[in-house]
Amino acid sequence: MVQIIALDPGYGSTKVAINGKTGVVQTAVSHPKDIGLSGIGMQSAGRYAHDVVYHGTRFSVGTGSWHKGDPLTSMDYTALVSPERMAAFFTALALATREECKEGDGLILDEVMLVIGLPVPLLQDKVQAQIILDALRNIKGEHIFSVDTVPFRVNIERIKYLAQPVGAYINWFLDDELKARPGARKAEVAILDWGMNTLDEYVIQDAQVVEAYVGGAEIGVKRLLETIPSGGHDLVELDAKLRTGQLEIPDAQLDAWVSEFIAHTKRIMPNLKRFDVVIPVGGGTLVAGDRLRDALVGKGANVHWTEDPITENVRGLSKWAYENSDE
């Protein structure tokens, strides 16, 4: 029986969907430093990070991993196939399957079809995209690893690729029973996927991409975080503080960031009124919140505001995979 895993390898969060469950982990990874017994009697500042062992190498993954060792942070697209990003993928998979693993016996997944969502700016560069696609094909085969001492064996037999915003469209288009939303087929739908690294703009009608309105730019949450003093903290640390409300961004900087979003969107989609539905998703959507919604409505957009903009893409990628698993 084919096992379907959907992966949205974001630079802010790595998301996995399997069997109707999702797992999300902050894409923060380090090589934990061995300090011997020098922490005896003390709690670890990084105790909430996940411990991953893969190919004999230990990784610390998720929030607080920077307390274990130097962060392995890279916004380069080639990092998508790095060992540290694989460790983040495995951690999100473990979180999505934690109920199956609660007895501590681990999990074996054979005949896996892996569906990966990729950023639009990457896919627009054919040369760079082909390099990444070729590298991703190398992850086919068996992977043996552990997450927090729980053993896993995953055999990836097939890999499919989609632009990340397609996931948000499919999640809007299909309900949990994979039935189409009434009137959805005729609707022209604009997806604005605002993540850690990129803003992806994408328009779909009747499950077909409308090329005139496809675009993207590297103006994600990273751009906002770069406008504030780091105080010696790594990007992933600032991101974690932002997520938990510990980092206060001045209104002027938030407004400027949202204005940059609107300006770039206008270049790709000059008139948002023409679209039947506009769906903003991603971590940037969560950070900007009502500022973004009000700005889009002010431009005439019929906004569909999702309950969880972080997992919208991966849940849709999973639905797409179930619809296309026989191909």
N, C-alpha and C positions, 0 to 999 in steps of 0.2 A: 504494500500500500504506500502510495506517494505521501511523504510528509512535506508540508509547505511551510517554509519560513520566509517571512518578509523582513527586509532589513533597510532601514533608513539611516545611513551612516553620517549623521549630522556632526558638525564641528562643535556644537554646543552640547547636544545630547545624542547618544546612540540609541535607536529605537528598534525593537524587534516585535513582530506579531506571529503567533503560532497557536493554532487551535482556539481562536477566539480570545486569547490572552495577549496582553502586551507587557513588555519589559522595557524600562527606560533607565539609563544611567548617564550621568554627566560624563562627557568625553574628556576625562582627565586621567592621565596614566603616568605612572612613574616606575622606575626600577627601585624597589625598596632597599634601603641601606641596611646592611647587617651591623648592628651595634652590640652584638653579643648579649651579655647579661646586664649591660649598663643601665637598662630601664627597669631593673628589678624594683618591685614595690610601687611602680608608677603605671598609670593608664597611658595608652598611646594616643597622641593627638589625632592620629590617623586611623583610629580603631573602626570607624564606620566605612572605610574603603574596603573594597573586595580584593581578596587574594587570588590571583590567577596563576596557574602553572601551565605553560605551553611550550613544547619542544625543550623541556628542561630549563626554561627561563621563567623567573618569577616576575609578575607585574602586580602593581597595586593600581586598582581601577576605581574611579568615581570620586565623589566629594571627599576631600581630605587626603587624597592620594599624595598630594604635594608635601604633606607632613612626613611621608615615608621616604621620599627621595626627590631628586630634581624632576620637575614635570617634563614629559616628552611631548611638548606642544608644537604642532605644525599645522598651518593652514594651507599648505601646499596640497594640490590634488593627488600627488603621488603618495601622500601619507595614507590614502584610503586603503592601500594594500599592505601597509606596514604591519609588523608583528604587534605593535602596541594597539593599532586599530582593530586587529583581530581579537586581541584580549578584551577590548571594549565590546565587540560584537558578542563574544562568548559570555560576558557578564550579563548583558541585556537578555540573551537567550536563557541564561540560568534564572534570571528574575522572572521571565515570562513563564517558565516551567517549574517554578518553586513548589507548586502543589504536588506535581508528579514526583518531585525529588524529596518530599518532606520526610520520607523514611530513611533518607541518607544513603540509599542504594545507588544513586546516580541515575543516568539516563542514556539510553542508546537510541539514536535516530538514524535509521537507514533509509535509502531511496529518497533523499531530500532534494526538493526543488527549491532553490534559493532565488528569490526575486529581490533585486537591489534597485533602490531609487538613487539616481545620480543628479548632481546639480546641473541646471541649464547652462550656466556659463562654461562649464567643462565640456558639455556635449556640443556646444556651438563651435568649439575649436576642434575640428575633425582630427587633426594630427595628435593633439594631446589626448583627446578622448580615446583614440584607438590604442594609444600606449597603455592607458588605464584599463581599457576593456581586455586587452591581451594579458595584462598582469592579473586581473580579477579571474580570468579563466584558470589561472594556476592554483586557485584555491579549491578547485574540484578535487574530490577524493576524501580520504578519511582524516579526521582531526580528533586527536585524543588530548584532553585537557582536563583540568579541575578548576572549579570556582568555589572558594571557601571550603576546600577539602572534598567537595562533592565531585565524583568522577563523571565525565561525559565522553561519549564517542559519537561523532556525527559524520555521516558519510554523504557528502554533497555530490549528487550525480548530474544535476542540471542547474544552470544559472540563466536567469532571464534579467533583462535590464529595462528600466523605464526612466523617464525624466521624473524627478521627485514630485512635481506638482500634479502629475497624472493621478497619483495616489489620492490627493485631496478631492479631485474631480470624481473619481470612482467611489470614494466613500460618501460623497453627496449624492451621486447618481443611484447607487444601490443601497437597499436597506440590509439588515442583518440576515435576511433570508435570500439575499441576492436578487431581489425584485426591484425593478426600476421605479424610481420616484415618478408619480404622475406628471406628464408634460416634460420630463427631463430630457428626453431624446431630442426635442426640437430646440431646447434652450441653448443659447450661446453663453458659456460660462467662463469667467475670467478668474484665474487662480493667482493670488499674490502670496508667494511663499517666502517669508522673511525670516531667515535663520541667523546663526552665529556669523557665518562668513558671507553669505550671498542673499540677494533678493532675486527670486526667480519669478518671471512674469510669463504666463502661459494661458492660452485660450483654446477651449475645446467645444465643439458642437457635434452632437450625434456620434460621440466617441472618436472624432477626428480632430487632429490638431489644426488650428487656423494659423498658418505660418506668419501672417502679417503682424500678429500680436504676440510673438515670442521674443523674450529678451531676458537680460539678467545683468547684475552688477554686484561687485563686492562691497556692499554697503550695509552689511548685517550688524548684529549686536557688537561685533568686534570694533566696528567703526565708532560706535557710541562710546565704548569703553576706552578707546584710544584718546578720547577728548578730555579725560579726567586724569589727574596725577595718579600714578600707579603706587607710589610710596614703596617701591621695591617689590611689589607683589606681582606674580605671574598673571597672565590673562585669565587662566582657569580659576584662580583664586578670586579675582574681581568678579568673574561671572557667577561664582557660587554666592558671593556676597549680594550680588544683584538679585539672584533668584530668591534669597531668603529675606530680602528687605533690609539688609544691613548696609547697603550701599545707596547713598542718597545722590541722585543725579539732579543738578539744577534744572529748573523748568526751561530755561533758555536753551540749554543743550539738548534736552528732549525735543523741544519744539523745532530746533534746527535739524535734528536727525529725522523727524517725521517729515519735515519740509523737503529734505533730500529724497526721501522715499517717494513723496507725491510728485516731485519734479521728474524723477527718473521714470516713474510709471506713466506720466503724461507723455514722455517722449515715445514710449512703446504703445501706449493706449491713449490717444489724444482725447477721447470722449468716453468716459466710463458709463455714461447714460445709455450707450448702445447695447450694453451687455444685460442679459436677463438676470444674471446673478454674478456677484463679485464675492469671492471667498478668500479672505485673508487668513493665513495659517503660519505656523512656525513660532519660534521663540521670540522673534522681534515683535510679532503681533501681541504676544503676552506682555512684553515689556511696555510697549506703547499704549496698549489698552484703549481706553475711550478716546485718547488723543487721535489714534489712528482711525477708529470707527467714525468719529465726528468729521475728520478730514475727508474720508471717503464719501460719507453721506453728503458733505458739503459740495462735493464734485458731482453729485447726482447718482452715485452708485447705489444699486439695490444690494445691500450688504447682507450676506449670510454669515452670522457670527457663530463659530463652532464652540462646543462645550470644552473641548480639549485641543487647542491648535497645535500642541506639541506632537500628538500621536495621530493626527488626521491623515497624514501621508501614509504612514506605515500600515494603518488599518485598511486604507484603500488599496495599497499594494497587495495586501493579503487577499482581499476580495477579488482583485484582478487575477491573481494566481489561481484561485479556486475556479474561476470562470474559464481559465486557459490551461489548466493542468494537463489536458489530454493532447495538447498540441506538441 
